[in-house]
């Protein structure tokens, strides 16, 4: 059994929020995705990925910003990991 992994970064912590960034990894060897190889996300939302058979296995912790840093730029914090097994 081999694993495909899809990482979606959403606009908010809700799975039905729009995708703002993504990456994918294919352990089956059938595809060879690379960063920046598509202008459009593979799904509009995380729920769309679930409907297509991807299994959610990790979501990022919801950590509030430290006081005074509410508007600092940092990493994409609403990160969701999905998998397909084949």
Secondary structure as GFF3:
##gff-version 3
##sequence-region A 1 86
A	DSSP	beta_strand	3	10	.	.	.	ID=ss1
A	DSSP	beta_strand	19	26	.	.	.	ID=ss2
A	DSSP	alpha_helix	46	51	.	.	.	ID=ss3
A	DSSP	beta_strand	55	59	.	.	.	ID=ss4
A	DSSP	beta_strand	79	85	.	.	.	ID=ss5
###
